[in-house]
Amino acid sequence: MSTTTDRGRAASPAERRRRLDLLRADARILADALRIREDADEPGILAGLLWNLVTEPGDGVAGALVRAMGPEDALECAFGGGAAAESGLGSVEDRPAARALRDGRARWASRLDPEFVRGALQSAVRAGIRLLLPGDPEWPSLLGDLGDHAPLALWLRGDAAALSNAGVAIVGARASSSYGEHVAGELAGELAGAGWTVFSGGAYGIDGTAHRAALRAGGITVAVLAGGLDRAYPAGHAQLFERIAGAGAVVSEVPCGGAPTRWRFLERNRVIGALAGATVVVEAGWRSGSLNTAGHAAAIGRPLGAVPGPVTSAASAGCHRLLQEYDARCVTSAADVRELLGVAVPPVEMAGEEPDMIRLADALTTRAARTGEELARRSGLCLDRVEALLGILELDGSAVRTDAGWRSVER
């Protein structure tokens, strides 16, 4: 369906109104929406879904409109064709510039197409994909830091609660070196094993290495993709995405059927940076897309870290640039990442350099209590040794026993 008439003019207010009414009256669209969300027939829910379908990620004009008016009234403003549509938002302070709103209406109208909407919904139903909207209990509040450019919806496979977990983004080059993959694996594995969620973009190279290391450690990881969740991209990571969905979540703001275009990759990066408490770039070229993630994270005040590499390596040039020009912190270990997150390093120092104590301290976390059996499995020590060392840590005040198990104590 075109946004223009036969004479090439932009769709009129009356045409926009007609298309919106067709969508709202389409029983098949509502039926599919109800299969994705049981409350799709409630006020604002279907409107929020439609806004996600008609806009591209990061559309600040749509974001400002929805934020100021709510999704239902924003639809009327954008497509209703009445006085509200012509006046834009109710007050000068809240409304986008008239030109921006006019341009927005022109680009959004092309997707007010029942066939397009039904196709996206049916793909989501077939793939068992869920829809999250702002205001849902599981919506990650950190995304609010993106302001008008925050996602209008998220499509999800896995556990929505994983999106709100405390965690770190570990990102880097697709064409990674063995050095970069080793460092990424060490960082992700140790942090995931200590209870932090690892966020990344699901790509080849550093991203994939970070996801796999988190899974091997028995931790939680979240992959934020640039295209629709009904088709894995890259295709070679289809099985990895299945594992991630089983232990965390795979998420995208692009509806099903959406291709992972260059623009969507760039906009995807802002979501990774916002979900995580800090971003660490392990390996990146001078103009790597990972620097885009770092820029988004820094723009909203998230701590930024970079792993140094050989000065002769082009794969580390971007990391060195972050250290030199963007006030990134030098990261060489998981302890550095914990400091970046503003969390005290687990109490390894009080135990001296005794290797078994260090391994047990790494297995403990301040947030989740763990049983002796679980600590033995995570540390690779026998249960008797773990119980003996836990007694020392308890006497020292560095660990505490709860009904659910053992936790470390920040000092």
C-alpha positions, -999 to +999 in steps of 0.1 A: +000+000+000+014+033-010+016+065+010+007+085-020-023+090-043-021+083-080-009+119-085+021+113-061+008+134-033+011+124+003-018+105+018-046+129+029-059+130+064-091+113+052-070+084+037-050+081+069-083+080+089-096+053+066-065+031+069-066+034+107-103+024+109-096-006+086-069-018+110-090-014+141-120-031+125-100-061+112-112-090+133-082-112+122-057-086+135-074-085+169-076-123+170-039-127+163-031-099+188-051-117+215-030-149+208+001-128+216-014-109+245-046-118+263-053-081+270-049-069+234-085-058+234-079-034+263-076+004+256-041+013+246-027-022+241-035-026+204-025+010+199+009+004+214+013-027+192+004-006+161+029+021+170+056-005+171+046-019+137+044+015+119+076+030+132+113+023+128+134+018+160+144+051+177+118+073+161+119+103+184+089+120+169+067+090+175+082+086+209+075+121+219+039+118+206+032+086+225+049+098+256+029+130+257-005+117+247-005+079+253-007+054+224-044+057+217-046+095+215-013+096+197-028+074+169-057+098+166-033+127+164-012+110+138-039+094+117-073+105+128-077+133+103-096+155+127-087+186+146-063+168+169-044+155+139-040+190+125-030+207+158-005+180+168+001+178+205-019+199+228+008+223+240+038+239+224+061+224+251+050+189+244+046+186+207+073+179+181+079+205+155+051+207+131+073+198+102+087+167+120+052+156+128+041+161+092+070+141+079+063+114+105+027+110+094+040+105+058+064+078+066+042+060+091+011+059+069+028+034+045+026+007+072-011+012+080-017-018+059-038-047+073-018-073+052+015-060+066+002-060+102-014-094+099+018-109+085+039-096+114+014-108+140+010-143+124+048-148+123+050-139+160+022-163+169+038-192+150+072-185+167+057-182+202+071-147+205+057-124+233+052-087+233+062-063+260+049-027+262+059+002+284+038+000+316+040-038+318+053-050+352+082-067+333+092-037+312+128-028+319+128+006+336+164+015+325+151+020+290+134+051+302+168+068+301+165+069+263+137+094+266+117+099+234+140+074+216+131+045+240+115+015+223+077+016+219+076-021+224+098-052+227+094-087+212+107-114+234+116-151+236+126-163+271+123-147+305+113-111+305+127-107+340+162-111+326+159-077+309+158-060+343+187-079+359+218-061+370+243-067+343+270-056+319+272-053+281+302-071+266+305-062+229+332-061+203+343-070+168+328-096+146+362-103+131+377-110+165+411-124+173+419-153+195+431-128+221+398-109+221+378-140+223+399-153+252+394-120+271+357-118+263+352-154+275+370-148+307+351-117+315+317-130+306+322-164+323+334-149+356+308-122+358+279-145+348+291-171+373+290-144+400+254-136+392+257-107+367+236-108+335+257-105+303+240-084+276+253-085+240+241-084+204+242-120+193+267-114+165+297-135+155+330-128+172+330-111+206+292-111+211+288-148+205+318-156+227+304-136+256+270-153+253+285-188+252+308-181+281+279-169+302+259-200+294+289-223+302+291-206+336+255-214+343+246-177+342+220-155+325+226-138+292+204-116+269+208-111+232+194-080+216+189-085+179+185-060+151+158-079+131+126-098+137+129-128+161+112-151+137+144-154+117+177-158+133+205-135+122+232-145+119+217-179+108+247-197+122+236-186+157+202-202+156+210-229+181+228-203+203+197-182+204+177-212+215+201-217+244+200-180+253+162-180+253+163-210+277+186-193+301+178-157+297+161-138+268+164-130+231+148-096+224+142-071+196+121-040+191+118-049+154+086-068+147+086-102+130+095-101+093+118-071+098+152-074+082+184-065+102+193-034+082+223-013+090+201+014+105+185-012+128+219-024+139+228+011+149+196+017+168+198-018+184+230-007+200+213+020+221+190-007+237+221-028+246+237+002+262+206+012+281+197-023+295+232-028+310+246-011+340+279-006+322+294-014+287+327-030+281+342-031+245+366-060+243+379-056+207+369-030+181+383-015+150+387+023+146+351+026+131+336-005+147+298-006+154+308-015+189+319+021+193+283+031+185+271+010+214+297+027+236+286+061+225+249+054+233+259+040+267+281+071+275+253+095+263+229+082+290+256+082+317+264+045+318+300+037+328+322+027+298+352+003+298+376-008+271+400-037+270+435-027+257+452-048+231+484-050+211+493-015+197+500-033+164+465-048+162+438-030+141+412-050+160+421-031+192+424+004+176+388+013+186+394+003+222+425+025+224+405+053+209+379+049+236+406+050+263+423+081+247+393+102+236+362+090+254+373+086+290+367+049+291+381+029+320+408+004+313+395-031+318+418-061+323+397-083+346+363-090+359+373-071+391+377-040+369+342-045+355+328-048+390+344-015+399+330+000+367+295-011+379+302+005+413+302-028+432+329-037+457+351-065+446+342-098+464+364-103+495+392-122+480+420-102+495+411-111+531+418-147+522+453-140+509+463-158+478+451-193+488+438-207+455+408-226+468+396-196+488+399-174+457+378-200+437+352-201+464+350-163+467+345-161+429+316-185+432+298-164+459+276-135+451+262-107+472+227-110+456+218-147+452+222-172+480+238-205+469+239-239+485+271-256+494+265-281+465+260-253+440+292-235+453+311-268+449+299-271+413+307-235+404+342-235+421+352-270+411+360-279+447+347-309+467+318-302+491+339-310+522+364-284+512+337-258+504+321-263+538+354-259+556+362-227+537+327-213+542+333-216+580+364-195+577+346-169+556+317-168+581+340-162+610+358-134+591+324-118+583+329-121+546+301-146+540+267-151+557+245-182+559+208-178+551+179-202+548+184-203+510+222-208+512+254-187+514+260-151+502+291-130+502+291-097+522+304-065+506+331-048+526 
